[in-house]
Amino acid sequence: MGEPDAYKIDEEFYFDIVYLLVEGYLYKLPKRTLIDNSETFRDMFSVPQSDAVPAEGSSKDLPIRLDQIERVDFVPFLKILFPLRQAHGLRRASEWISVLKLASLWMCDGVREEAIAVLKEHYAKDHIRSLEISMKFDVKEWMLSSLGSLAIREEPIEAADAEVVGIECALRICKLREKGMTDMIRGTTFSSFQRRPFDYSTTIKSIFPECA
């Protein structure tokens, strides 16, 4: 056996560890995974550290404190970032919303895209809920498709919808439906028994410029 200082290091499987603290719970994680998946953590760990002072996150006595993060969001996010088994075990939409929330906050593009894909499928028929999520996390393509579906929904926009997306947004949806109907009548032959194909995208972007 050689001396420890003479050992070679396998760069792929020799992990630097970082300690994080969330709501009083300590987490000990491979730093490389955070760096590879998050622009926020990548920037954080690229800041030069003084050798004279222990770096924050270098030990359990000096963890990086994530004071604005809730554990209910953090744990589902870790299950995606660090799958312990072949299946990550996330079943509830609320867990995937937590994943999307932190992936958006920490600029984890790959994780964010995965969460969006799962939530799109889960809320495929709930256009109000999908609109709420897409607006909250700036998913423009999903926002546009949700508004398009709401524009032609047979049921009117109701108080329960406003509770989800807010009064101001609900009023804009009503305006979209009214303007879309007017534009449709002007531009096509409209039958009360069958709606003709109509492209709502221009009308949507005029009322919801955040979709552009």
Secondary structure, DSSP 8 states (H G I E B T S, - for coil): ---GGG----TTS---EEEEEETTEEEEEEHHHHHHH-HHHHHHHHS---TTS--TTSBTTB-EE-TT--HHHHHHHHHHHS-SSSS----SHHHHHHHHHHHHHTT-HHHHHHHHHHHHHHTTT-HHHHHHHHHHTT-HHHHHHHHHHHHT-SS---HHHHHHH-HHHHHHHHHHHHHHHHHHHHHS--BTTB------HHHHHHH-GGG-
